[in-house]
Amino acid sequence: MSAATGASLLEQNVQIDKDGSVAPLSDVVERYAPLVKRIAHHLLLRMPASVQIDDLVQSGMIGLLEAAKKYDISKGASFETYAGIRIRGSMLDEVRKGDWAPRSVHRKSRKVAEAIKSIEARTGKDARDKEIAKELEIDLDSYYAILQDASGSRLFSFDDIMEGDDSAIELAAGELPGPCDGLQRDTFKKHLATAIDGLPEREKLVLALYYDEELNLKEIGEVIGVSESRVSQIHSQAAMRLRARLSDWN
């Protein structure tokens, strides 16, 4: 598809569908609205009660419209894959604008990550719950409370590891096509994959069930035999452990 053809299609308010056919933008919205709702319901599981499903869906629809306008079939990715990234990114951006997570939660989360990094550097082993609490000079219940608070403060994803840098989403969406950007993205993904593979088995399982199998927290709890709140804590600890292990990545 030439640049001129692409511009013409955009001016006509139509979009190239994933099968290569031309579809009106309204048809794209109607067809992929269920994708927006599915992503919204999945993300809502990690949000505090103040975030409403309708707000996520609304921002996700904006992301879908942006995806429909910017999608380039020559990049090779299917429209659904590209749209999913844009939809999720739009929802996360909307949540960040709300600024509902207290600074104290972020500060405590960073301290946990620092404690994990220190313990693992010193022992060469996975930092255990009791060790982390001791390093922080708090009791185990207080440590679990930090994990619970953190579970509703941030979603774990590429941009979380990169301290909220939206460039991660842009890289994943393929909008920075330069060779250096591609190398940076691929290198980071390799480091992240290695770090995930090195997680304690239960943390790795929770991430796999949540992100790969798209189970909700209650379903994951039933699989591994713990409460929903404990699943949330395990998820938070996995995110902090990854942040600790990738803190030197550049």
URGI-V97377 format. One record per residue. N is the residue number from 1. PSI is psi in degrees with one decimal (NA if undefined). BURIAL is I if it has 16 or more other ideal C-beta (glycine too) atoms within 10 Angstrom, else O. D_CENTER is the distance of its C-alpha to the mean C-alpha in Angstrom with 1 decimal. Layout:
n:N psi:PSI burial:BURIAL d_center:D_CENTER
n:N psi:PSI burial:BURIAL d_center:D_CENTER
This chain:
n:1 psi:125.3 burial:O d_center:31.8
n:2 psi:164.4 burial:O d_center:33.4
n:3 psi:-37.0 burial:O d_center:32.1
n:4 psi:-42.2 burial:O d_center:34.9
n:5 psi:-42.4 burial:O d_center:34.0
n:6 psi:-43.3 burial:O d_center:30.4
n:7 psi:-40.4 burial:O d_center:31.7
n:8 psi:-42.4 burial:O d_center:34.2
n:9 psi:-39.9 burial:I d_center:31.7
n:10 psi:-41.6 burial:O d_center:29.5
n:11 psi:-30.6 burial:O d_center:32.7
n:12 psi:2.2 burial:O d_center:33.6
n:13 psi:40.5 burial:O d_center:30.2
n:14 psi:171.4 burial:I d_center:29.5
n:15 psi:145.8 burial:I d_center:26.8
n:16 psi:120.5 burial:I d_center:26.9
n:17 psi:171.1 burial:I d_center:25.5
n:18 psi:-21.1 burial:I d_center:23.9
n:19 psi:6.6 burial:O d_center:27.4
n:20 psi:-5.1 burial:O d_center:28.8
n:21 psi:161.4 burial:O d_center:30.7
n:22 psi:126.6 burial:O d_center:30.8
n:23 psi:141.4 burial:I d_center:29.5
n:24 psi:150.0 burial:O d_center:30.0
n:25 psi:-35.9 burial:I d_center:26.9
n:26 psi:-35.0 burial:O d_center:27.7
n:27 psi:-37.1 burial:O d_center:27.6
n:28 psi:-44.0 burial:I d_center:24.2
n:29 psi:-45.6 burial:I d_center:23.0
n:30 psi:-41.3 burial:O d_center:24.9
n:31 psi:-36.7 burial:O d_center:23.8
n:32 psi:5.7 burial:I d_center:20.0
n:33 psi:-40.3 burial:O d_center:20.0
n:34 psi:-31.9 burial:O d_center:19.3
n:35 psi:-41.5 burial:O d_center:16.1
n:36 psi:-46.0 burial:I d_center:15.1
n:37 psi:-39.1 burial:O d_center:16.3
n:38 psi:-44.6 burial:O d_center:14.6
n:39 psi:-40.7 burial:I d_center:11.1
n:40 psi:-46.1 burial:I d_center:12.3
n:41 psi:-34.1 burial:O d_center:13.8
n:42 psi:-44.6 burial:I d_center:10.9
n:43 psi:-30.9 burial:I d_center:8.8
n:44 psi:-27.4 burial:I d_center:12.2
n:45 psi:-23.1 burial:I d_center:12.5
n:46 psi:11.5 burial:I d_center:10.4
n:47 psi:154.2 burial:I d_center:12.3
n:48 psi:167.8 burial:O d_center:15.8
n:49 psi:-21.5 burial:O d_center:18.7
n:50 psi:-18.0 burial:O d_center:19.2
n:51 psi:125.3 burial:I d_center:16.4
n:52 psi:146.6 burial:O d_center:18.2
n:53 psi:-36.8 burial:O d_center:17.1
n:54 psi:-35.9 burial:O d_center:19.4
n:55 psi:-40.4 burial:I d_center:17.7
n:56 psi:-42.8 burial:I d_center:14.3
n:57 psi:-43.0 burial:I d_center:16.4
n:58 psi:-47.2 burial:O d_center:18.4
n:59 psi:-33.1 burial:I d_center:15.8
n:60 psi:-36.0 burial:I d_center:14.2
n:61 psi:-35.7 burial:I d_center:17.8
n:62 psi:-42.2 burial:I d_center:18.1
n:63 psi:-37.3 burial:I d_center:15.2
n:64 psi:-43.2 burial:I d_center:17.1
n:65 psi:-40.4 burial:I d_center:20.2
n:66 psi:-40.5 burial:I d_center:18.9
n:67 psi:-42.0 burial:I d_center:17.8
n:68 psi:-33.9 burial:I d_center:21.3
n:69 psi:-31.7 burial:O d_center:23.0
n:70 psi:-8.8 burial:O d_center:21.3
n:71 psi:134.4 burial:I d_center:20.9
n:72 psi:109.8 burial:I d_center:23.2
n:73 psi:-23.7 burial:I d_center:24.3
n:74 psi:-15.0 burial:O d_center:25.8
n:75 psi:-19.6 burial:O d_center:22.4
n:76 psi:-26.6 burial:O d_center:22.4
n:77 psi:147.7 burial:I d_center:19.1
n:78 psi:156.7 burial:O d_center:19.6
n:79 psi:-38.5 burial:I d_center:19.1
n:80 psi:-41.5 burial:O d_center:16.9
n:81 psi:-48.1 burial:O d_center:14.4
n:82 psi:-44.7 burial:I d_center:14.6
n:83 psi:-39.7 burial:I d_center:14.6
n:84 psi:-41.3 burial:I d_center:11.5
n:85 psi:-45.1 burial:I d_center:9.6
n:86 psi:-39.6 burial:I d_center:11.8
n:87 psi:-49.7 burial:I d_center:11.6
n:88 psi:-41.5 burial:I d_center:7.9
n:89 psi:-39.5 burial:I d_center:8.4
n:90 psi:-39.9 burial:I d_center:11.6
n:91 psi:-44.4 burial:I d_center:10.5
n:92 psi:-39.6 burial:I d_center:8.3
n:93 psi:-41.4 burial:O d_center:11.4
n:94 psi:-41.1 burial:I d_center:13.7
n:95 psi:-41.2 burial:I d_center:12.5
n:96 psi:-36.1 burial:O d_center:12.8
n:97 psi:-29.6 burial:O d_center:16.2
n:98 psi:-24.3 burial:O d_center:17.3
n:99 psi:46.0 burial:O d_center:17.2
n:100 psi:-9.5 burial:O d_center:17.6
n:101 psi:119.3 burial:I d_center:16.4
n:102 psi:146.6 burial:O d_center:19.6
n:103 psi:-30.6 burial:O d_center:20.0
n:104 psi:-33.9 burial:O d_center:21.4
n:105 psi:-45.4 burial:I d_center:18.2
n:106 psi:-40.3 burial:O d_center:16.5
n:107 psi:-44.8 burial:O d_center:19.9
n:108 psi:-36.6 burial:I d_center:20.2
n:109 psi:-41.4 burial:I d_center:16.7
n:110 psi:-38.0 burial:O d_center:17.8
n:111 psi:-37.6 burial:I d_center:21.1
n:112 psi:-45.6 burial:I d_center:19.7
n:113 psi:-40.3 burial:I d_center:17.9
n:114 psi:-39.1 burial:I d_center:21.2
n:115 psi:-43.6 burial:I d_center:23.2
n:116 psi:-45.1 burial:I d_center:21.3
n:117 psi:-42.6 burial:I d_center:21.8
n:118 psi:-45.8 burial:O d_center:25.4
n:119 psi:-46.3 burial:I d_center:26.2
n:120 psi:-31.3 burial:I d_center:24.8
n:121 psi:-35.0 burial:O d_center:26.6
n:122 psi:-38.4 burial:O d_center:29.8
n:123 psi:-22.9 burial:O d_center:29.8
n:124 psi:15.3 burial:O d_center:28.0
n:125 psi:165.0 burial:O d_center:26.4
n:126 psi:131.4 burial:O d_center:23.3
n:127 psi:129.1 burial:I d_center:23.6
n:128 psi:160.6 burial:O d_center:24.5
n:129 psi:-50.2 burial:O d_center:24.0
n:130 psi:-36.5 burial:O d_center:27.6
n:131 psi:-40.4 burial:I d_center:27.6
n:132 psi:-44.0 burial:I d_center:24.6
n:133 psi:-42.7 burial:I d_center:26.4
n:134 psi:-40.7 burial:O d_center:29.6
n:135 psi:-35.3 burial:I d_center:28.1
n:136 psi:-6.5 burial:I d_center:26.9
n:137 psi:45.2 burial:O d_center:30.4
n:138 psi:166.0 burial:I d_center:29.2
n:139 psi:169.8 burial:O d_center:29.8
n:140 psi:-37.8 burial:O d_center:27.5
n:141 psi:-38.5 burial:O d_center:27.1
n:142 psi:-37.8 burial:O d_center:26.1
n:143 psi:-43.9 burial:I d_center:23.4
n:144 psi:-32.4 burial:I d_center:22.0
n:145 psi:-37.9 burial:O d_center:22.1
n:146 psi:-44.3 burial:I d_center:20.0
n:147 psi:-40.8 burial:I d_center:17.3
n:148 psi:-42.7 burial:O d_center:17.7
n:149 psi:-41.0 burial:I d_center:17.4
n:150 psi:-27.5 burial:I d_center:14.3
n:151 psi:-25.6 burial:I d_center:12.6
n:152 psi:5.7 burial:I d_center:12.9
n:153 psi:-28.9 burial:I d_center:12.4
n:154 psi:148.7 burial:I d_center:8.8
n:155 psi:138.5 burial:I d_center:5.4
n:156 psi:124.4 burial:I d_center:4.6
n:157 psi:-175.3 burial:I d_center:2.9
n:158 psi:-45.4 burial:I d_center:6.0
n:159 psi:-24.9 burial:I d_center:6.9
n:160 psi:-46.3 burial:I d_center:7.0
n:161 psi:-34.8 burial:I d_center:9.2
n:162 psi:26.3 burial:I d_center:11.1
n:163 psi:42.6 burial:O d_center:11.8
n:164 psi:12.1 burial:O d_center:10.3
n:165 psi:115.1 burial:O d_center:11.9
n:166 psi:-10.8 burial:O d_center:11.2
n:167 psi:-25.6 burial:O d_center:13.0
n:168 psi:-42.7 burial:I d_center:10.1
n:169 psi:-41.7 burial:I d_center:9.1
n:170 psi:-39.5 burial:I d_center:12.9
n:171 psi:-44.8 burial:I d_center:13.5
n:172 psi:-31.5 burial:I d_center:11.3
n:173 psi:-6.4 burial:I d_center:13.2
n:174 psi:25.4 burial:I d_center:16.4
n:175 psi:-0.6 burial:I d_center:17.8
n:176 psi:82.1 burial:O d_center:19.0
n:177 psi:0.9 burial:O d_center:21.4
n:178 psi:151.0 burial:O d_center:23.4
n:179 psi:-35.3 burial:O d_center:24.2
n:180 psi:-39.3 burial:O d_center:23.0
n:181 psi:-41.9 burial:O d_center:19.6
n:182 psi:-40.4 burial:O d_center:19.4
n:183 psi:-41.7 burial:O d_center:20.6
n:184 psi:-43.9 burial:I d_center:18.2
n:185 psi:-47.9 burial:I d_center:15.2
n:186 psi:-39.3 burial:O d_center:16.9
n:187 psi:-44.0 burial:O d_center:18.0
n:188 psi:-43.4 burial:I d_center:14.6
n:189 psi:-36.5 burial:O d_center:13.3
n:190 psi:-43.6 burial:O d_center:16.5
n:191 psi:-42.0 burial:I d_center:16.2
n:192 psi:-43.6 burial:I d_center:12.7
n:193 psi:-41.1 burial:O d_center:14.2
n:194 psi:-42.3 burial:O d_center:17.3
n:195 psi:-41.6 burial:I d_center:15.7
n:196 psi:-42.1 burial:I d_center:13.9
n:197 psi:-26.3 burial:O d_center:17.3
n:198 psi:3.0 burial:O d_center:19.1
n:199 psi:155.4 burial:I d_center:17.5
n:200 psi:148.1 burial:I d_center:20.0
n:201 psi:-42.3 burial:O d_center:20.3
n:202 psi:-38.5 burial:O d_center:19.2
n:203 psi:-42.0 burial:I d_center:15.9
n:204 psi:-39.2 burial:O d_center:15.3
n:205 psi:-43.3 burial:I d_center:16.5
n:206 psi:-44.5 burial:I d_center:14.3
n:207 psi:-42.2 burial:I d_center:11.1
n:208 psi:-44.1 burial:O d_center:13.0
n:209 psi:-35.8 burial:I d_center:14.1
n:210 psi:-48.4 burial:I d_center:11.0
n:211 psi:-36.4 burial:O d_center:8.8
n:212 psi:-47.2 burial:O d_center:12.0
n:213 psi:-12.8 burial:O d_center:14.5
n:214 psi:37.7 burial:O d_center:12.5
n:215 psi:152.1 burial:I d_center:14.8
n:216 psi:175.2 burial:I d_center:14.7
n:217 psi:-37.9 burial:I d_center:15.5
n:218 psi:-43.6 burial:O d_center:19.2
n:219 psi:-39.3 burial:O d_center:19.3
n:220 psi:-41.5 burial:I d_center:17.8
n:221 psi:-39.3 burial:I d_center:20.3
n:222 psi:-34.4 burial:O d_center:23.0
n:223 psi:-44.8 burial:O d_center:22.2
n:224 psi:-0.6 burial:O d_center:22.3
n:225 psi:36.9 burial:O d_center:24.8
n:226 psi:171.2 burial:O d_center:23.4
n:227 psi:163.1 burial:O d_center:22.7
n:228 psi:-39.8 burial:O d_center:19.6
n:229 psi:-34.5 burial:O d_center:19.5
n:230 psi:-36.9 burial:I d_center:19.8
n:231 psi:-43.0 burial:I d_center:16.9
n:232 psi:-41.5 burial:I d_center:14.8
n:233 psi:-42.3 burial:I d_center:16.6
n:234 psi:-40.9 burial:I d_center:16.0
n:235 psi:-45.5 burial:I d_center:12.2
n:236 psi:-42.6 burial:I d_center:12.5
n:237 psi:-38.1 burial:I d_center:15.1
n:238 psi:-43.7 burial:I d_center:13.1
n:239 psi:-42.7 burial:I d_center:10.4
n:240 psi:-36.2 burial:I d_center:13.5
n:241 psi:-41.7 burial:I d_center:15.4
n:242 psi:-40.8 burial:I d_center:13.0
n:243 psi:-39.1 burial:I d_center:13.1
n:244 psi:-43.5 burial:I d_center:16.8
n:245 psi:-20.5 burial:I d_center:17.3
n:246 psi:8.7 burial:I d_center:15.6
n:247 psi:-24.0 burial:O d_center:17.1
n:248 psi:0.4 burial:O d_center:19.9
n:249 psi:138.2 burial:O d_center:18.0
n:250 psi:NA burial:O d_center:19.2
